[in-house]
Amino acid sequence: MANREANREVSFDIVERIGVITKNSTGWCKELNLVSWNGATPKYDIRDWNPDHSHMSRGVTLHEREMRVLFDLIKDRRSGAQPEEESANVGA
């Protein structure tokens, strides 16, 4: 079964390009986008893409709620606030 999973083609649709985080000298860019994987509900996605978005690296996908927690963690860190313990239980 693992072999079947490895051969499964993944489809994606970049629903919204939010922004470039960094650009590599090869032209690849680490981007934050809203991406629909295999026709599912779009999720926030952070990964490297080649210039024409036909190839990508491994990345991280986040649901809306997870992205809000990440945003709050970064905002709190910048303001010097202490993190809340509940953030670790985002999926609960």
C-alpha positions in Angstrom: 0.0 0.0 0.0 2.9 2.4 0.7 4.1 2.0 -2.9 0.6 3.0 -4.2 0.7 6.1 -2.0 4.1 7.0 -3.3 2.9 6.9 -6.9 -0.3 8.9 -6.3 -0.3 12.1 -8.3 -1.0 15.3 -6.2 -2.9 18.1 -7.8 -2.8 21.7 -6.5 -4.4 25.0 -7.3 -2.8 28.2 -5.9 -6.0 30.1 -5.0 -4.2 33.2 -3.8 -0.6 34.3 -3.8 -0.1 36.1 -0.6 3.5 37.0 -0.8 7.2 36.1 -1.2 9.1 35.5 2.0 12.6 35.0 0.4 14.0 34.7 -3.1 16.9 32.4 -3.9 19.6 33.1 -6.5 18.2 30.3 -8.6 14.9 32.0 -8.9 13.1 29.8 -6.5 11.0 31.7 -3.9 9.7 30.7 -0.5 6.1 31.9 -0.5 3.0 32.1 1.6 0.0 31.1 -0.5 -3.5 29.8 -0.1 -3.4 26.4 -1.9 -6.1 23.8 -2.6 -4.5 20.3 -2.6 -6.4 17.6 -4.5 -9.5 19.8 -4.7 -9.8 20.2 -0.9 -10.5 23.4 1.0 -7.6 25.8 0.5 -5.0 26.0 3.3 -2.2 28.4 4.1 0.9 27.0 2.6 4.6 27.9 3.1 7.1 26.3 0.7 9.7 27.0 -2.1 8.4 27.3 -5.7 10.3 27.5 -9.0 9.6 30.6 -11.1 6.7 29.2 -13.0 5.2 27.3 -10.1 5.5 23.9 -11.8 7.8 22.5 -9.2 7.9 22.8 -5.4 9.8 21.8 -2.3 8.3 20.2 0.8 6.5 22.7 2.8 4.0 23.3 5.6 0.3 23.6 5.3 -1.9 25.3 8.0 -5.6 25.4 8.5 -7.1 28.9 9.2 -7.1 28.4 12.9 -3.5 27.2 13.0 -2.4 30.2 10.9 -4.2 32.5 13.4 -2.3 30.9 16.3 1.0 31.2 14.4 0.3 34.9 13.7 -0.6 35.5 17.4 2.6 33.7 18.6 4.8 35.8 16.3 2.9 39.0 17.3 3.2 38.2 21.0 6.9 37.4 20.7 7.5 40.7 19.0 5.6 42.6 21.7 7.3 40.6 24.5 4.1 39.0 25.7 4.2 35.6 27.3 2.8 32.7 25.2 -0.4 31.0 26.3 -0.4 27.3 27.1 -3.7 26.8 25.1 -1.9 27.4 21.8 -0.4 23.9 22.0 -3.9 22.5 22.0 -5.0 24.0 18.7 -6.3 20.7 17.3 -8.2 19.8 20.4 
